[in-house]
């Protein structure tokens, strides 16, 4: 193994830190301020070269934004094309309609994403860390407060290996670990008790998703092989997404609606 791949190997084996994505997002958000501060402090030839580079980048950014702007274009409209007997000077003319065309791929992607994530409960109340976690004090004098006890229902995969209790930061109680969910099929109008494969998305926080915390509105992946669902090609569908519709920590079970 090359010496420079030890970080990738560690990530493959142990995954990312729980706050990795949040820290990365914050670092990227701070970057413009850092660069501006750097530009203000620089002097001499280095400042000239650096400002020239920044100026070039800004021009490129403006060009890209201009390309993505709305623009009026002519489009062929079959409904407006004249039919029947028409004068010879109108034979080659076709009906046109002026329509606003979005050349913005980003907006298109956003729309696709929104359509992909149409769920039964579109808006939910965000869960604060004070609700989800309880501080656990440790040490001989109970002065250390870096451990957290998860007070909500969680899903822990069977392959999960628990860390030694001394070094475990997030404690997920066994009594609140769930493996099955009551999933309702909206078209069949029937409910099935299915195994949970994973927690796909907890809308409250990315950290809750990585910890497997299940609250109202969470999207989970369930094993639907028992239902006998097949694709158009005739292959069996193993996993499908479902959204949790109740508060599992209050009800003692997970109720969800299948996303079809």
Secondary structure as UniProt FT lines:
FT   HELIX           3..5
FT   HELIX           6..14
FT   TURN            18..19
FT   HELIX           20..41
FT   HELIX           44..67
FT   STRAND          71..76
FT   TURN            78..80
FT   HELIX           88..90
FT   TURN            91..92
FT   STRAND          96..101
FT   HELIX           105..116
FT   HELIX           129..132
FT   STRAND          133..138
FT   TURN            140..141
FT   STRAND          144..150
FT   STRAND          153..154
FT   TURN            158..159
FT   HELIX           165..167
FT   STRAND          170..172
FT   HELIX           174..176
FT   STRAND          180..185
FT   TURN            186..189
FT   STRAND          190..201
FT   TURN            203..204
FT   HELIX           206..211
FT   STRAND          213..214
FT   TURN            216..217
FT   STRAND          219..223
FT   HELIX           225..227
FT   TURN            232..233
FT   STRAND          239..244
FT   HELIX           248..251
FT   STRAND          255..258
//
